[in-house]
Amino acid sequence: MFGPLGIGVLYGKKELLEKLPPFLFGGGMINSVSYEDAIFLDIPEKFEAGTQNIAGAISLAEAIKYIKKIKIGNIEKYEKELLQYALKKLSEIKKIKIYNSEKEKSISLISFNIEDVHPHDVAQILNDNKICIRAGHHCCMPLMKKLGIPGTCRISFSIYNSKEDVDKLIKGIKKVKEVFKK
Amino acid sequence: MSLEMYKEHILDLYKNPHNKGNLENPTYEFSKNNPLCGDEIKIQIIAKNNKITNIKFNGIGCAISQASASLLTDKIKNMKVESAKKLTKEDILEMIHIPISHARLKCALLPLEAMKGVLENA
């Protein structure tokens, strides 16, 4: 969500978070401390011991404002358009296997492989065409084993991508096939 | 550009690997995986009188690791165990003879690491 690294949001039910003990102790999270006892502040301060990631928090808030300005529905609509365009273009190329199920064809992400080419070799050559994709087991080795493959190539879209990017991808994939042709 | 990595001799070994398969009665064998990409390679050898008389590798990998495995197994077939133990990263880089990026060095060296594992017991 265009935010900075090193910050995230913990989302949970208020009554459950109130029951949770602090995971870290430090400044800014206590109400009072004695030799016998300690009373912590209410949530969220209870979980925010020590100096906070101030730059991260301000940047994350700006990122959220940015998304709200564009509107998440518009982002979804745009990414879906790119996804449909890419799926159509990819299906026109022979020897490409797409792993998305029908349901997964509504999220802006495509997992695929080119027959007889290792995903890391695909990524390496696409890199030459200035297309960065992710390749490998995607922290999901059991699934790769079940599918009987070493990994997949994965492309994902955001609002800064365009149909021209998809065309570049297709050109890059054709290049991979040319390099690895039998 | 990485296309220099995909030279004819590398692609040829990827499509037609040397010494790929399984030995029926290996004297020693060892498997090694690359945790970064999940690729795994198994090397089996038959050693007689301190000499490697036969060698096979098996596993799935990218063009670089597969070509490196072919070249390495070609090299150490009929080699003395002691000589094979002395092979280094530099020997592999000389064998594969392509400019290799830092990210792909692990791929090229995976077969060597598996081979070291086999020979540790030999």
Chai-1 contact restraints between the chains, C-beta under 6 A:
chainA,res_idxA,chainB,res_idxB,connection_type,confidence,min_distance_angstrom,max_distance_angstrom,comment,restraint_id
A,H118,B,C62,contact,1.0,0.0,6.0,A-B,restraint_1
A,H120,B,C37,contact,1.0,0.0,6.0,A-B,restraint_2
A,H120,B,C62,contact,1.0,0.0,6.0,A-B,restraint_3
A,D121,B,C62,contact,1.0,0.0,6.0,A-B,restraint_4
A,D121,B,A63,contact,1.0,0.0,6.0,A-B,restraint_5
A,Q124,B,S2,contact,1.0,0.0,6.0,A-B,restraint_6
A,D128,B,M1,contact,1.0,0.0,6.0,A-B,restraint_7
A,D128,B,S2,contact,1.0,0.0,6.0,A-B,restraint_8
A,D128,B,L3,contact,1.0,0.0,6.0,A-B,restraint_9
A,G136,B,C37,contact,1.0,0.0,6.0,A-B,restraint_10
A,H137,B,G38,contact,1.0,0.0,6.0,A-B,restraint_11
A,M141,B,G38,contact,1.0,0.0,6.0,A-B,restraint_12
A,P150,B,D39,contact,1.0,0.0,6.0,A-B,restraint_13
A,P150,B,I60,contact,1.0,0.0,6.0,A-B,restraint_14
A,V179,B,Y6,contact,1.0,0.0,6.0,A-B,restraint_15
